[in-house]
């Protein structure tokens, strides 16, 4: 059972079987491609079509119901296929001698060359034989090259091979095989290609111009031939301009895509390099570690792979797309996204158990002067090179160092100083969180009245990062003082009740001296102002009463602005830096919490 | 040395001359030309005839007109231009020279053997 369709061939109505039509169409396409470089190609193909139509119509008139496969094959035999023309003597330009059949034949196929896989000479996928045909080199060369790359580049050759395999179609029809072998790529051919395209574009536009001309003449003679030809030449110019712009745009697009893909690769490399040291800290040894690499590779790798494939296609000029490759890539990418979501959910659940704390009292020797000094311990812990998790996490050799330490300074209920350390952690279960909190190593040191606080604490390298944190509470008895080193103030995170004090405002410029010295009174904190500052203060006391205070929103910057221009200039830049760092820190710590 | 190649080179020059001679006898339709060539046992694919005719027409050696046919749309009938006539005469002269020369040489060959 076959479907019969009606076609219009050279203005003749021909009933033809569906399959026969398919053969005829392919045949005519191959002829068009074959003659496309010939002058008057359209005329030649038109004549042939017209002849075929005549023969077919003759058949119908003699009583055939429709044109069958056999009829089409018969006409193909009598007309000849492009492969047969190769052997025919008449198909070369008169006067030029042809050294061989293949050469003369090469003149008539399009100068464009496309990269196809050569299924006829394949060993695996036909990629190497296709490359061989494309570059006119023995495919063995490429086979050896791929073998070397496969060993030398950690399987890079294999990957490249598969990319090419997926990205390129196999040359199955005769026309595709012609394109695969193509012509030698040289300057003349490139020029010819461009000219050919320009010509076809121009002829289309010329037709359009003619239509416009016919239209104008048909509508009324008042436009006359001048107007017609003016319009025609206008369209011709427009066509050239459009063709030029289109070509330029295409090249530009290709370059941009190439650039994006390179940047993407670099970003991916940096991203994975940054993640590498903390991978084991964040992900547990089971499912999460197993999921991590597939998720990362698929989510980032697949789009890059797709882009490379796209560029390869564009560069070798393949028009048709392999939809299975698209589906496969889409599926793999979706799989990567699913892995990522799974991983994210799993990791989030690892932080789900509430914060579990472990208390630890530090035995402090009461300072004889009644003044406790808080300083950052001298250690090599600096967090500024690699900021992960708000700069709180760093991996050094065999330990992970966490810098998430906060200080809370309060009034003591007793008449002595006391220091309490609270280690806390999150975890999947309460038990896990407890274990992790207990694992934290943290030791304060006291020398006379100075309390040294380490800037970070360590957890074992094979342990997990689950937002471990340390909070140190310093209790100051009434009537005693506490001095906070400026370095310590900047490094540690201070609790709200301390921060809200006007004299601790980081935006303030009073702090040219390197410490904050405050005394605990019955009714709250009182700051001991250094000598010189006190003098200035007394001069501006009236101003202070209006401006100085207290709410967290209001920056108490006025006293200094009034105090001295010189001072302001000196500290202006540091203030800006501090303001910026303060803003960043508070923003990120809000997000982190 | 490829025998096919040599043969096709030989045929190439001759075919053009033959086609022109058929058209010289009067207006001809491409399938008529094919028929006549077949009668003379000089087979040619139709698919190669059309490009050749177009090429000769573009070289202004041939011209054509549309002739109404009994069976459907008009057909192209080719005839020779003045330029074509001159071209044909040149070819004919060359052919005769060549034929004589070849004949003479091959005869000599035969007599030596």
Boltz contact constraints between the chains, C-beta under 6 A:
constraints:
  - contact:
      token1: [A, 11]
      token2: [B, 73]
      max_distance: 6.0
  - contact:
      token1: [A, 39]
      token2: [B, 58]
      max_distance: 6.0
  - contact:
      token1: [A, 40]
      token2: [B, 54]
      max_distance: 6.0
  - contact:
      token1: [A, 40]
      token2: [B, 58]
      max_distance: 6.0
  - contact:
      token1: [A, 43]
      token2: [B, 54]
      max_distance: 6.0
  - contact:
      token1: [A, 44]
      token2: [B, 50]
      max_distance: 6.0
  - contact:
      token1: [A, 44]
      token2: [B, 51]
      max_distance: 6.0
  - contact:
      token1: [A, 44]
      token2: [B, 54]
      max_distance: 6.0
  - contact:
      token1: [A, 47]
      token2: [B, 50]
      max_distance: 6.0
  - contact:
      token1: [A, 48]
      token2: [B, 50]
      max_distance: 6.0
  - contact:
      token1: [A, 57]
      token2: [B, 72]
      max_distance: 6.0
  - contact:
      token1: [A, 78]
      token2: [B, 46]
      max_distance: 6.0
  - contact:
      token1: [A, 79]
      token2: [B, 46]
      max_distance: 6.0
  - contact:
      token1: [A, 79]
      token2: [B, 47]
      max_distance: 6.0
  - contact:
      token1: [A, 80]
      token2: [B, 45]
      max_distance: 6.0
  - contact:
      token1: [A, 80]
      token2: [B, 47]
      max_distance: 6.0
  - contact:
      token1: [A, 85]
      token2: [B, 48]
      max_distance: 6.0
  - contact:
      token1: [A, 88]
      token2: [B, 45]
      max_distance: 6.0
  - contact:
      token1: [A, 88]
      token2: [B, 48]
      max_distance: 6.0
  - contact:
      token1: [A, 89]
      token2: [B, 8]
      max_distance: 6.0
  - contact:
      token1: [A, 89]
      token2: [B, 11]
      max_distance: 6.0
  - contact:
      token1: [A, 89]
      token2: [B, 12]
      max_distance: 6.0
  - contact:
      token1: [A, 90]
      token2: [B, 15]
      max_distance: 6.0
  - contact:
      token1: [A, 90]
      token2: [B, 48]
      max_distance: 6.0
  - contact:
      token1: [A, 90]
      token2: [B, 52]
      max_distance: 6.0
  - contact:
      token1: [A, 91]
      token2: [B, 48]
      max_distance: 6.0
